[in-house]
């Protein structure tokens, strides 16, 4: 997309039911400014209306290097609070919206970039990706939801290590720490993310909604409460018209059976 105007902070395209959302500030390593957040917010709403799944990626050599510090350093404390809460609302639109989001990660996935990636449901990193939370070295703290989303992915101990020592994790380390579910050769993250998004787009919409909204909430409940809610979500999804047709297709052997990964 080299012909995209430079003032287009977020690119957007829909193909085969999948929205491709591109962070487009490559000269700043896709650092997130206030204008950038608002452009992303509008694009997230559009994707929700027009697609069944979405892919989030970065133009240029990096996914996202995080907060635009040149803008942040001028803010008062209350402006900082308002900015952080705005990030929370926009990222929540991804995490707890109505469609699955797959992120394609390469180069820097740093600070706010890691917080943004953490709001997506599936993360694909290529071998060039690296993860860091340099807030401790900058004299600041995470403000885009990282203390909740990212900490729950990797655990507080690992996140504390990264923030206190400036540790940088490779793509393979990120996979081991649950920051990515897939690692692919350099340059192939977007293709893999698109493949996974097309699969997710083919699912029943209500099932996708339950996975991305009920599952994380159940994790916050007690075991008994979680099992109770699971029963209702399970019954509700199974009796939807789309589920009824899909189950009938399986029983009548019109649906593909699940195979071992090595089976032809």
Secondary structure as UniProt FT lines:
FT   TURN            2..3
FT   TURN            6..7
FT   STRAND          10..15
FT   TURN            16..17
FT   STRAND          18..23
FT   HELIX           26..28
FT   TURN            29..30
FT   HELIX           34..50
FT   STRAND          53..58
FT   TURN            60..61
FT   HELIX           69..72
FT   TURN            73..74
FT   HELIX           77..95
FT   STRAND          100..105
FT   STRAND          108..110
FT   HELIX           112..118
FT   STRAND          122..126
FT   TURN            127..128
FT   STRAND          130..132
FT   HELIX           135..138
FT   TURN            146..148
FT   HELIX           149..154
FT   HELIX           156..165
FT   STRAND          169..170
FT   HELIX           171..176
FT   TURN            177..178
FT   STRAND          182..184
FT   TURN            186..187
FT   HELIX           189..201
FT   HELIX           205..219
FT   HELIX           223..238
FT   HELIX           241..251
FT   TURN            252..253
FT   TURN            261..262
//
